[in-house]
């Protein structure tokens, strides 16, 4: 069977429920692989060891699948209904990244991609593989090459039509499809995304040091959050949208029509004090089908306690004190830091009573250094 024209593939993708679709060559040379090598060599991937382990498969699409010839890159808008930067002013409430306020986008996109792949394979006979952010494939460089958008100075994709709010998926195929023209960089002299970063996570334009990124620290990092980043975290407890939300290209963005991405009421600025009290069962119930669930209750409550420490509220003291006896050393350590921020006198009293020799060393360090 002959491969369909690009317009046919686009029609299939749009009928599958995607908002945008473009085509790129999967087997052409690119510079993205070298940039990734430099990123890992500099240690900017932090504790994400999987990036180093899969580096050789990740540097180019054909390194993972030698037969891939074309990439159908799809986008699904997840634009919020308001500016998420405004949520940072509610210091007694939690800020969860826009993408994680309802259903896990992996599930939504993969279901549609599989539908597209089945139809495409059925009509062309070409082999296909689909990807949504969980395999060693660099979707953003492919999206830029396809013309879907460009990687801005914050390294994320920016679209002239959808702004910063596009989930990406890729269907690789053995079919030879006519590629679209790559998108050009439209950032110009703007550096709003670099200047707004609370933790100075950008060593320069188009470069990210994940070790300093709040998204990495709240999601990927498993141990205690380094002390220098706790105050800049503010009330961000899962991810950070600052560099995305400030982008001027968002003036063309619109709220997603996909109800699976509309924020659940329970995840739209929930009270920090209530989140801190979640046990494992309650945590799992609240975040059913949410990407937040994957970090587990310990890391989640660690983040919440840091936010409570930053709240400056007397009402935060009780939920913080309640976590000093948590079975998790990670949670206890975060509670200690939060207590030191909220009430120095109470911290001194608790420290005198709670520093036995048998305590976990990381927790003892929190008592000493707070």
C-alpha positions in Angstrom: 0.0 0.0 0.0 1.2 3.5 -0.7 1.5 6.0 2.2 -1.3 8.6 2.5 -0.7 12.2 1.7 0.2 14.4 4.7 -3.2 16.1 4.6 -4.8 12.6 5.1 -2.6 12.0 8.1 -3.5 15.4 9.5 -7.2 14.7 9.0 -6.8 11.4 10.8 -5.1 13.1 13.8 -7.7 15.8 14.0 -10.5 13.2 13.9 -8.7 11.3 16.7 -9.2 14.4 18.9 -5.9 16.3 18.6 -5.7 20.1 18.3 -2.6 20.3 16.1 -0.6 18.0 13.9 2.6 18.3 11.8 5.0 15.9 10.1 8.8 15.7 10.4 11.5 13.4 9.1 12.5 11.0 11.8 15.8 10.0 10.1 17.4 13.4 9.3 20.4 14.6 11.2 19.9 17.1 14.0 21.8 19.0 16.7 19.4 18.0 19.6 21.4 14.9 20.4 24.6 16.8 21.1 22.7 19.3 23.2 21.4 16.4 25.3 24.9 14.9 25.6 26.1 18.3 26.9 23.2 18.5 29.3 23.9 15.1 30.9 27.7 15.7 30.8 27.2 18.9 32.9 25.2 16.9 35.4 22.1 19.2 34.8 19.9 16.1 34.9 20.4 15.8 38.6 19.3 12.5 40.1 17.3 11.5 36.9 19.7 8.6 36.3 17.4 7.2 33.6 18.4 10.1 31.3 22.0 8.9 31.4 21.1 5.2 31.2 19.0 5.8 28.0 21.2 8.5 26.5 22.4 6.6 23.5 18.8 5.6 22.6 17.5 9.1 23.3 20.0 11.2 21.1 18.1 10.4 17.9 14.7 8.8 16.9 16.5 6.2 14.8 18.8 5.3 17.7 15.7 3.8 19.3 14.0 2.5 16.2 16.2 2.2 13.2 13.4 1.8 10.7 11.6 5.1 11.6 11.3 7.4 8.6 8.7 9.9 9.6 7.3 11.4 12.8 3.7 12.5 13.1 3.8 15.0 15.9 0.5 15.9 17.6 -0.5 18.5 20.1 -3.4 18.7 22.6 -4.2 22.1 24.2 -4.4 22.2 28.0 -4.7 25.9 28.4 -6.0 27.0 31.8 -9.0 29.2 32.5 -7.0 31.9 34.3 -3.4 33.0 34.8 -1.8 30.5 37.1 0.7 33.1 38.4 -2.2 34.6 40.4 -2.5 31.4 42.5 0.9 32.2 44.0 -0.6 35.0 46.1 -2.8 32.6 48.1 -0.1 31.5 50.5 -2.4 29.3 52.5 -3.3 27.2 49.5 -1.3 24.9 47.3 -0.3 25.5 43.7 -0.3 22.4 41.5 1.0 22.7 38.0 -1.8 23.3 35.4 -1.1 20.0 33.7 -1.7 18.0 36.8 -5.0 19.4 38.0 -7.1 16.6 36.6 -6.5 13.4 34.6 -3.1 12.2 33.6 -2.3 13.5 30.2 -0.3 10.3 29.3 -3.5 8.3 29.4 -5.6 10.8 27.4 -3.0 11.2 24.7 -1.9 7.6 24.4 -5.5 6.4 23.9 -5.9 8.9 21.0 -2.5 8.1 19.6 -3.3 4.4 19.6 -6.5 5.1 17.7 -4.6 7.1 15.2 -2.0 4.4 14.8 -4.5 1.7 14.3 -6.2 3.6 11.5 -3.0 4.7 9.9 -1.6 1.2 9.9 -4.9 -0.2 8.6 -5.0 2.1 5.7 -1.3 2.1 4.8 0.2 -1.1 6.1 3.1 1.0 7.5 4.6 0.0 10.8 4.0 2.5 13.7 5.0 3.2 17.3 3.4 5.8 19.6 5.1 7.8 22.3 3.9 10.1 25.1 6.8 11.3 27.2 7.6 7.9 28.7 10.1 6.5 26.2 13.6 7.7 25.2 12.4 10.0 22.5 12.9 13.8 22.4 9.5 15.1 21.5 10.2 18.8 21.7 13.0 18.9 19.0 10.7 16.7 16.8 7.9 19.2 17.4 10.1 22.1 16.4 11.3 20.3 13.3 7.7 19.5 12.3 6.7 23.2 12.6 4.4 22.7 15.5 6.3 25.3 17.5 9.8 26.2 18.7 11.8 25.5 21.8 11.8 28.8 23.7 14.6 30.1 25.9 13.0 28.1 28.7 13.6 24.9 26.6 9.8 24.2 26.4 7.8 24.3 23.2 6.0 27.5 22.3 3.3 27.7 19.7 2.1 30.8 17.9 -1.4 29.4 18.1 -1.5 27.7 21.5 1.2 29.5 23.5 2.9 27.4 26.1 0.0 25.0 26.7 0.5 22.0 24.4 0.8 18.4 25.4 2.9 16.5 22.8 2.7 13.0 21.4 4.5 11.3 18.6 3.7 8.5 16.1 6.8 7.2 14.5 6.3 5.3 11.3 8.2 3.5 8.5 6.1 5.4 6.0 7.8 8.1 3.9 5.7 11.2 4.5 6.3 14.7 3.1 7.5 16.8 6.0 6.3 20.2 7.0 8.7 23.1 7.3 10.4 23.6 10.7 9.2 26.5 12.9 11.6 29.4 13.4 12.4 30.9 16.8 10.2 33.8 17.6 11.5 34.6 21.1 13.5 37.6 19.9 15.1 39.7 22.7 12.4 38.6 25.2 13.8 36.9 28.4 10.7 37.0 30.5 10.8 33.2 31.1 14.4 33.4 32.3 13.9 36.4 34.6 10.8 35.0 36.4 12.4 31.7 37.5 12.4 31.7 41.3 15.5 29.5 41.5 17.6 30.8 38.6 17.4 27.4 36.9 18.5 28.7 33.5 22.3 29.1 33.1 21.5 30.9 29.9 18.9 31.1 27.2 17.9 27.6 25.9 19.7 25.9 28.7 18.1 24.4 31.9 19.8 23.1 35.0 17.1 20.7 36.2 18.8 20.5 39.7 17.6 24.0 40.3 14.1 23.7 38.7 11.1 23.6 41.1 9.4 21.0 38.8 12.4 18.7 39.2 12.7 19.4 43.0 9.0 18.7 43.7 8.5 15.8 41.4 11.7 14.0 40.4 13.9 14.6 43.5 13.4 12.0 46.1 15.4 13.3 49.1 15.2 16.4 51.2 14.8 19.5 49.0 18.1 21.5 49.2 17.7 24.3 51.7 18.5 27.1 49.3 15.4 26.2 47.2 12.8 25.9 49.9 11.9 29.5 50.3 11.8 30.2 46.6 9.4 27.2 46.2 6.7 29.4 47.9 3.4 27.4 47.8 4.3 25.4 44.7 3.8 21.8 45.7 3.8 20.0 42.4 5.6 21.5 39.5 6.0 25.1 38.5 4.4 27.0 35.6 6.1 30.4 36.0 8.3 30.3 32.9 5.3 28.9 30.8 2.7 31.3 32.2 4.7 34.5 31.7 5.4 33.9 27.9 3.9 36.7 25.8 2.8 34.2 23.2 0.1 33.0 25.6 -2.0 36.0 24.4 -3.1 33.7 21.6 -3.8 30.8 24.0 -7.3 29.7 24.9 -8.8 27.4 27.5 -8.7 23.8 26.6 -12.0 22.3 25.4 -10.9 18.9 26.8 -12.8 18.4 30.0 -10.3 15.8 31.2 -7.9 18.8 31.6 -10.3 21.2 33.4 -9.1 21.5 36.9 -11.0 19.4 39.5 -12.5 21.6 42.2 -10.5 19.7 44.8 -7.2 20.4 43.0 -7.9 24.1 42.3 -5.8 25.8 45.0 -6.6 23.3 47.8 -5.8 24.3 51.4 -2.3 23.3 52.5 -3.4 22.3 56.0 -5.8 19.8 54.6 -3.2 18.3 52.3 -0.7 17.9 55.0 -3.0 15.7 57.0 -3.4 13.1 54.1 -2.4 9.6 55.0 -1.4 7.2 52.2 -4.9 6.0 51.5 -6.4 9.5 51.4 -3.6 10.7 49.2 -4.2 7.9 46.7 -7.9 8.5 46.7 -7.6 12.2 46.1 -5.1 11.8 43.3 -6.8 8.9 41.5 -5.9 9.0 37.8 -3.8 12.1 38.4 0.0 12.4 37.6 0.5 13.6 41.1 -0.1 10.1 42.4 3.2 8.9 41.0 5.4 10.8 43.4 3.8 9.1 46.4 2.5 10.5 49.7 6.0 11.1 51.3 7.4 13.4 48.6 4.0 15.1 48.3 3.7 15.9 52.0 7.3 17.0 52.1 6.4 19.6 49.5 3.3 20.6 51.3 5.2 21.1 54.6 7.7 23.4 52.8 4.8 25.4 51.5 3.3 25.6 55.0 6.6 26.9 56.3 6.6 29.6 53.7 3.0 30.6 54.4 3.8 32.7 57.5 0.5 31.7 58.9 -0.2 30.8 62.6 -2.8 28.4 61.3 -0.1 26.4 59.7 1.6 25.6 63.0 -0.8 22.8 64.1 -0.6 20.7 60.8 3.2 21.1 60.9 3.5 19.9 64.5 1.3 16.9 63.6 3.9 15.7 61.1 6.8 15.8 63.5 5.9 12.2 64.5 5.3 10.9 60.9 6.8 7.5 60.2 8.7 9.0 57.2 12.0 10.6 57.9 11.5 12.7 54.8 8.3 14.1 56.1 9.7 14.7 59.6 12.6 16.6 58.2 10.4 18.9 56.2 8.1 19.5 59.3 11.2 20.5 61.3 12.2 23.1 58.7 8.6 24.4 58.5 8.4 24.7 62.2 11.6 26.7 62.4 10.1 29.1 59.8 6.8 29.5 61.6 7.8 29.7 65.3 11.4 29.9 66.5 10.4 29.5 70.1 8.4 26.4 69.6 11.2 25.0 67.4 13.7 25.4 70.2 11.3 23.5 72.7 10.6 20.7 70.2 14.3 20.4 69.3 15.3 19.9 72.9 12.7 17.1 73.3 13.1 15.3 70.0 16.8 14.9 69.3 17.6 11.4 70.5 20.7 9.6 69.3 18.7 7.0 67.4 16.9 9.5 65.2 17.6 9.3 61.4 20.7 11.3 60.6 18.9 13.4 57.9 16.3 14.4 60.5 19.0 15.2 63.1 20.6 17.4 60.5 17.4 19.3 60.0 17.3 20.0 63.8 20.9 21.2 63.8 20.7 23.3 60.6 17.3 24.9 60.9 
